[in-house]
Amino acid sequence: MQEFSESEDLWKVTEIEEADYGCEECGPDGPKALVFLENGSGEARQQEIPEKILAAKGIQEGSVLRFGEDGELL
């Protein structure tokens, strides 16, 4: 696992919650989770990420993530 640094480019997962949608609204990526993130500067944000991506990448609370300029998870 990558270490969390003071870089604004890295975001630490502080909490993961199930997004509050019914199955009819899941879309082609399946159910999404609401991921709470914080960077090294203390900025916080939330991002919906498909649960299948979280599972495939082994993302859990405490994981450190990086996003591209387009907001996509790298």
RAPE-V213188 format. One line per field, one symbol per residue. ss: DSSP state (@ for helix, = for strand, . for the rest). psi: psi as a letter, one per 40 degrees, with the letter a starting at -180 (. if undefined). A space follows every 10 residues. Layout:
BEGIN
ss = ???
psi = ???
END
This chain:
BEGIN
ss = .........= ========.. ..@@@..... .========. ...======= @@@@@@@... ...====... ..=.
psi = iiihaeheeh hhhdihihig iideedadea iiihhhihie eeiiiihhhh ddddddefhi heihihiide eih.
END
